[in-house]
């Protein structure tokens, strides 16, 4: 007759494997039902009908009643420049700095690809500003300025 001896290491390993499974079963039996998961917050889709193509920006500015609001961060302006004469207010600061924007001009919001500019446009429209749409400056081929963009004047 062969006798098998269980070593302490084997017993420890078996307990380690079995304990989480039995603990999970006990916890599941005691836990109240989980609340339904909510969908993660997402940005509303961009209204592409309000997008201004990069090739049309200079024509809008030539009218004289349109001003560009660049909502990119300072570092982005330093890297890629912005439209000459643009007002620069990063999107995260826009709501607290609305008083710096001209009420007598039509505002064209701009960022790199259009996403932040679209959100800025929605904010401005909800606050009663006249807007010309939004644009991305990634494909803009007009004249750019690279120093820090001028801030809005009240």
Secondary structure as UniProt FT lines:
FT   HELIX           8..30
FT   HELIX           48..50
FT   HELIX           54..56
FT   HELIX           57..62
FT   STRAND          66..70
FT   HELIX           74..80
FT   STRAND          82..83
FT   TURN            84..85
FT   STRAND          87..88
FT   HELIX           91..94
FT   HELIX           95..100
FT   STRAND          106..111
FT   HELIX           115..126
FT   TURN            127..128
FT   STRAND          131..136
FT   TURN            138..139
FT   STRAND          144..145
//
